[in-house]
Amino acid sequence: QVQLVQSGGGLVQAGGSLRLSCAASGRTFITYPMGWFRQAPGKEREFVAAISWSGAHTGYTDSVKGRFTISRDNPKNTVYLEMNSLKSEDTADYYCAAREDYSDSYYRGPSEYNFWGQGSQVTVSS
């Protein structure tokens, strides 16, 4: 089992920045692809960003490209989502996820992940 504990999030004005962290414990995090998803009220959970276990491969949804950066620190068992130039439409609950996999790939679908963090609320005021 892998436990994911998120931190960060909060209220920020449009144009501001936030960083989300996701600390993993349990099994071999270092080999697991990781992802960030978000869910706004009344909407389905959507893909935001993902990263392969080595960090060499990353993917983003189009709406956050150039503004968000996913990264990981494997010795610290932590993945990050740096969010810049935030917009009101970025307001959502954000979730990190881990996939029990040993390939150096990233994944975009929520169903492709095995473990989830507890969620972090991000509110962007305009």
LUMMI-434482 format. One record per residue (C-alpha): x, y, z. Coordinates in steps of 0.02 Angstrom, whole numbers, plus 50000, padded with zeros to 5 digits. Layout:
REM residues N
XYZ ...
END
This chain:
REM residues 126
500005000050000 500495018049970 499855032350075 499815049649996 499695065050106 499425081850023 499865099150083 499735116450011 498265124349927 497185138549991 496505155049931 497465165849808 497075180449695 497045178349507 498805179449438 499545172449598 500465156349633 500285141049743 501245125049766 500475108449809 501475094349886 501085075849896 502135065250013 502095046449992 502445032850117 502355014250108 503005004749961 504245009549826 503665026849777 505235029449677 504615018349536 502835024649531 502155036649400 501215050849483 499835062449430 498825077449483 496965078849450 495655091649496 493795091949521 492735107549521 490995107749598 489755098749486 491095092949366 492025076749337 493795074049397 494995079549261 496825076749223 498025091049261 499805084449252 500795068449267 502595063049283 503535046949255 504515038949396 506175045949334 505455063249305 506055062649125 504305062249053 502895074249096 501195078349025 499955092449052 498195096549005 498165110648878 497365123348994 498845123049115 500315121548996 501575135249026 500795139449196 500925123349298 502455112649328 502475095149399 504075088749478 504625075349600 505985072649728 506175053849742 507355053649893 506005063749984 504575053049914 503695069049863 502885075749706 502475094049680 501315104449575 501905122349554 500465133149494 500795150449425 499715163649340 498195155949422 496485159349349 494755158249424 494425142949317 495825133849410 494735133749566 494455115549615 494935101849735 496615094849681 497125076749706 498785068049685 498815050049629 500065035749614 500065021349494 500825004849545 501895002749391 503715000749346 503745008449173 504485025649147 502895032849076 501525044749133 499655042149129 498175053749102 496665043649154 496015043449334 495625024949317 497465021449282 497965026049460 497895014949613 498145026949759 497475044249795 497845058649912 496525066550022 496305082049913 496805100349929 495635114749900 496245128449783 495195144149767 495685157949647 494775174349671 494575186149524 
END
